[in-house]
Amino acid sequence: MSDLLERLRARGWRMTAQRRVVAEVLDGDHVHLTADEVHARAVARLPEISRATVYNALGDLVALGEVVEVATDGRAKRYDPNAHRPHQHLLCSGCGLIRDVHPLGSPLDGLPETERFGFTVSAAEVTYRGLCPDCARS
């Protein structure tokens, strides 16, 4: 599981019932939910939570650097609580399933100096694409 709740407590993030539910919904490995999916799961736990409250909590978590927005191929943004562990994403081009992957080596190693154009490169985002087992069977 991710350590999102633990990280938020350590930062002193004011843990209202609504914020706690949003954080609980996001907590875990390979979690890449859309805002609407977060809202639906939050409502199941706390029926009075509003969509605006969920969006505000997600915005706060992104601004804090505790959750990362993942945008893929024009699909809805997804929210990844695995913000502090280096990883890349494996994306199903059929259903949109996203999994965290940890390839060997740094993706920065694949960019030769001659292709950096003087940039001091500090990070790279790599998305691996393919079909998940369910989509491959269809």
C-alpha positions in Angstrom: 0.0 0.0 0.0 1.1 3.6 -0.5 1.8 5.6 2.6 -0.4 8.6 1.6 -2.3 8.8 4.9 0.9 8.5 6.9 2.6 11.2 4.8 -0.4 13.6 5.3 -0.5 13.1 9.0 3.3 13.8 9.2 2.8 17.0 7.3 0.0 18.1 9.7 -2.6 18.2 6.9 -5.9 19.1 8.5 -7.7 15.7 8.4 -11.4 16.5 8.1 -13.8 13.6 7.5 -14.1 14.6 3.8 -10.3 14.8 3.3 -9.7 11.6 5.2 -12.2 9.8 2.9 -10.5 11.1 -0.2 -7.1 10.1 1.1 -8.3 6.7 2.0 -9.9 6.2 -1.4 -6.5 7.1 -3.1 -4.3 5.1 -0.7 -2.8 1.9 -2.2 -0.6 0.5 -4.9 -1.4 0.9 -8.5 -4.2 3.5 -7.7 -4.9 5.7 -10.7 -8.5 6.9 -10.3 -10.2 9.8 -12.1 -11.8 12.5 -10.0 -15.2 11.0 -10.8 -14.1 7.6 -9.6 -12.7 9.1 -6.4 -16.0 10.9 -5.8 -18.0 7.7 -6.4 -15.9 5.7 -4.0 -15.9 8.6 -1.4 -19.7 8.8 -1.6 -19.9 5.1 -0.8 -18.0 5.8 2.4 -19.4 9.3 3.2 -22.7 9.9 1.3 -22.8 13.7 2.0 -19.4 14.4 0.4 -19.8 16.8 -2.6 -18.0 16.6 -5.9 -16.6 20.1 -5.3 -15.1 18.9 -2.0 -13.4 15.9 -3.7 -12.0 18.2 -6.5 -10.7 20.7 -3.9 -9.1 17.9 -1.9 -7.5 16.5 -5.0 -6.2 19.9 -6.0 -4.7 20.4 -2.5 -3.0 17.0 -2.6 -1.5 17.7 -6.0 -0.3 21.2 -4.8 1.3 19.6 -1.8 3.1 17.1 -4.0 1.5 14.2 -2.3 -0.5 13.0 -5.3 0.5 13.2 -9.0 -1.8 14.0 -11.9 -1.4 11.5 -14.7 -2.7 12.5 -18.1 -2.8 10.0 -20.9 -4.0 10.2 -24.5 -6.8 12.7 -24.0 -8.4 10.6 -21.3 -9.5 12.1 -18.0 -6.7 12.9 -15.6 -6.0 10.3 -13.0 -4.6 10.7 -9.5 -1.6 8.7 -8.4 -0.7 8.6 -4.7 2.7 7.0 -5.5 4.3 10.5 -5.6 7.5 9.8 -3.7 8.7 6.6 -5.3 10.3 6.8 -8.7 8.3 4.8 -11.2 6.9 4.8 -14.7 3.5 3.8 -16.0 2.2 0.9 -18.1 -1.0 1.9 -19.9 -3.5 -0.4 -21.6 -4.4 1.3 -24.9 -7.7 -0.6 -24.8 -9.4 0.0 -21.5 -7.0 2.7 -20.0 -5.8 0.6 -17.0 -2.6 2.0 -15.6 0.0 0.1 -13.6 3.1 1.4 -11.9 6.3 -0.2 -13.1 9.9 0.1 -12.0 12.2 -0.6 -15.0 15.9 -1.1 -14.4 18.1 1.9 -14.9 17.1 5.6 -15.3 15.1 6.8 -18.2 17.5 9.8 -18.3 20.3 7.4 -19.4 18.5 6.9 -22.7 18.8 10.5 -23.7 22.3 11.2 -25.1 24.0 14.5 -24.3 23.7 15.5 -28.0 19.9 15.3 -27.7 19.7 17.4 -24.6 20.3 20.7 -26.4 22.0 22.2 -23.4 19.1 21.4 -21.0 19.9 20.3 -17.5 17.4 17.4 -17.5 16.1 16.6 -14.0 13.3 14.1 -14.7 11.8 11.9 -17.4 8.3 10.5 -17.8 8.0 7.3 -19.7 4.7 5.6 -20.5 4.8 2.0 -21.7 1.8 1.1 -23.9 0.2 -2.2 -24.8 -2.9 -4.3 -24.0 -3.7 -5.7 -20.6 -4.5 -9.4 -20.4 -8.3 -8.8 -20.5 -8.1 -6.6 -23.6 -5.7 -8.9 -25.3 -8.2 -11.8 -24.9 -11.1 -9.7 -26.4 
